[in-house]
C-alpha cells in the first residue's frame, strides 16, 4: 500500500495532513511525496516526514499530472508465482489539505479486503473548519451529464452510513487499485481542475469494477477540488471549469455517430444558456459559458485521446445502462434545486430591510396626484400631440423611430432617440400620442417613484407618502410640464426610480441592470446631469468596494448608446457639446440665483401669481421671501436629520442634493446651442430636480427618526410645499402654459397633405425674432423630436445652413435676385412666415424692430417674389407655395454602411440588460410585526438579493 501525497502549498493544512499520516493505525507501506510547492519551508516539512520516495513537480501542474508522475516513479508491481494470483497494490491519493482520521486507511483497506470486485474506495470528506459537516461523500451524474455530489454541505448525523456503491468518489483520500488505475489510463489530462476523479471512476465502472464509499473512514478537507487547483478561485471560474468538464465528457461519452452533432451544438447551446443565466440573474457566468464551449470545441486532440482511453478501458458487455441506477434521477435534481432556491429566498428574507406598506398611504398619494394632474392638464386630454416650448410630435410612424436611432452621414443619433423610441412604441399606431399620455401621467409616476425610493430608506408610511406627494408637485417637475420641455420631464420622472435601483444595485444584479437602463433614460434626456451621476457612481463604488465590479457595469448601457455621439463630438473637438439638451431647441426660463437656491428653474412663474396676491407695491424681494418661507421647512428638516439617531442615513441624500445644486449653478452659465441667432442656456430643471429630491429624502429620513413627534413638522412642510407650487397647477387651465394640444404636425395642413406624396419635401420657416429673422428648413409635415440631433444643433454652420440664411435674406427683403434656383436647390416647396411677438423693453413698451424683422415688411416682400404664390393664413402662420414645377424628389441623407450594425449592437446590449433586469425569482416576504406600534415596519414584498 502506497500513500501518494501531492503538496501544492504549505502552512497549517500541510502540517495537519502530515500529522494525520504519521498517526495512522495502519501506516502505509510506502509514502511517496510529490512536491509541487514553491515554498522552501513547505519543502523542508515534507522532507522531515521521511518519505520513501520524493518527487519534485511543476507548481502549475494538475493533480492528475502529479499522480501520473508519482506512479511512473514507483517501482514495477511485484510479481509472484503463486497460483492464487499476483500481489495487489493499492494507491492512497492525498492532497496537502487532506488530513486523514487516524483509522481512515485501516477502514478503507478493511472494506476492500472483503470485496475483491472493488477497485476504488473513498472516505467521507469532512470540513476541516467544521468537523461535523460533510463536504462530499460520493459523486454522480445527472441525466444531462452534469456532475453532482451525493452529499454536500450536510451535517453528519449518520444519514449516509448505509451508503456503499456509488458511481464515483472524490480524489481526496481515494484508495484505488494500482493495476486498475494503470489499465484505464489514469486521470484524463483534459480535466485538470474538476471532474477528473469522476471521469476516472466512470471508466473503472465501465471496466467491470466497483466503486464504493466507506462512511466510517473520514478525511478532513480544508479546500475543495477547485480550490486545490487554484487558491481563492472565483465562483465564475469554477463554473467555467465545471461546464468545460461537462462538455468534454459529453463528447467523450457520446456514441461516435452523435459526436459531430454534439460538437456543432456547443456554441449555439452556450448562447442559449447565456440567456438563461441572464434570466437567473447570473451574468458573471455568461463569459465562462461561452468560453467553455469554445475551448472544448477547439481542444485539438484531447477529445479523440479521451475516447480512445475510454474504449481501451471498457469491457465488452457493460453498457451505459448498467450505470443508470447510480445516476441522479430528474426528480432528485428538481428537489435539490427547489431546496437551493428556498435557501436563497430565506437568506434574502433575513437581510431584507423593513419597508413601509404601500397601502393605504402610498396608493392615496398616487391617486391624489393622478386626480390633480387630470384636472390641471385637462386641456391636453385626447391630444394627438403636443406643441409649445420644446415639444413637437415624436414621430409620424414607427419607421421614423427606427430612423431616429440610426446615424446619418452628417450626425450620429442621440441617446435621447432611444428614449423617444421606447416612449413611442407604447402607442405604435400613433407614436406622438404617447407624449400627451406622458404629460397626464407625469405627476403620479413621479410620486410613485419617489415613494419607492423613500420606502427603501425609511420605516414609516407617513414620511414616504410626504416625499411622494412633494416630489409629484416639485417645481423642477411642474415648470418643464408647463414650459413644454419633454426631455426634462422624462428625466425627472425616471430620476427617483434610478436612485432606488442604484441603492439596491450592490445586492442585486436585477437592480443593477434596471439602474443601467434608467441611466440611459436619465442621462439621455438630461446630459447636463451626467457629470453629477458619474460622481455619485464613483462614490457608490468606493462605498461598496466588494461590489465595484458589479457597479462598474451600470454605465455600460449608456456608454453603448452614447458612444457614436461621444466619438463624433470628440473628433469635432467639442466635448462640452455632449452636455447639450436634446430635442427641439427652445430657450428655457432664465434661472435666478434665488430660484436656484429654492429649487425653481424659472422663478418668474412663481413671482407672477404671488404678486397678484400681495399688495401692488410689494417689491420682488418680498415675493422671494414669501416663497422661501413656504419652502424653508424642507431643508430645515433635512439638516435636522443629521442630528438625530442614525442620522448617518441622511448624509448620502444630502450629498446627492448638493451635487444637484452645484450642477444647476454650473449649468446656468453655459450655452451650447443657438436659436434665431441667440444663445440658448442649458436647462437647469433636471439638476434642480436632483437637488430637490435629495432634500426630500433627507427630510423623510428626519421625519422617520422623529417618529410620532414628526407628524406636525411633516404636515407643515407638506402643506407649505404644496401651497408654494399651487399657482403653477392653474397655469394650464388659465392658458398661461406654453404647452398645448395640437395635431401630429408642426406645419399647416396643406403642407402635411403634400408631404404624404413626398415626405422629404422642405418648407422654409421664417420667424421674426427681435432685430433679426430666424430661418430653418422643416421636412415633411414638420420637425419631430425623433429627427432632432444635438450634433447638428451644436455643430458649426454647414454649407446648406449658409444657403438657407442667404435665401431667407433675399426673400425677406426686395433684392432683385432670382430666388427660384436657390429654392429648387434646397427642394423648398413652401415658405411659411411664423407669427412672432414684438420684443418688449424693460419698461414694458414695444421696441421698434428692424425692417428685416418686421412681419408686415417680410410678408410684402414674399408677396412680391415671382417664385412664390400666396396660399393664405393658416394655423401656423402665413403660407406661400413655390411656383417652380420641379418633379425631382428629395433624397434622404445618406446612411453610413456601418450604421445598421452599430444600431443592432446597441439594441442588443439594451435587450440583454433588459433581460437581466426582469425579476424572475420569487420575492421574499417580510414578516408582519405588531400593527399596534407605529414604529414597527409594515409588511410588503420586495426583491431580495438575486446573486
Order of alpha helices (4+ residues) and beta strands (2+ residues): beta-alpha-beta-alpha-beta-alpha-beta-beta-alpha-beta-beta-beta-beta-beta-beta-alpha-alpha-beta-alpha-alpha-alpha-alpha-alpha-alpha-alpha-beta-alpha-alpha-alpha-alpha-alpha-alpha-alpha-alpha-alpha-alpha-alpha-alpha-alpha-alpha-beta-beta-alpha-alpha-beta-alpha-beta-beta-alpha-alpha-alpha-beta-alpha-beta-beta-alpha-beta-beta
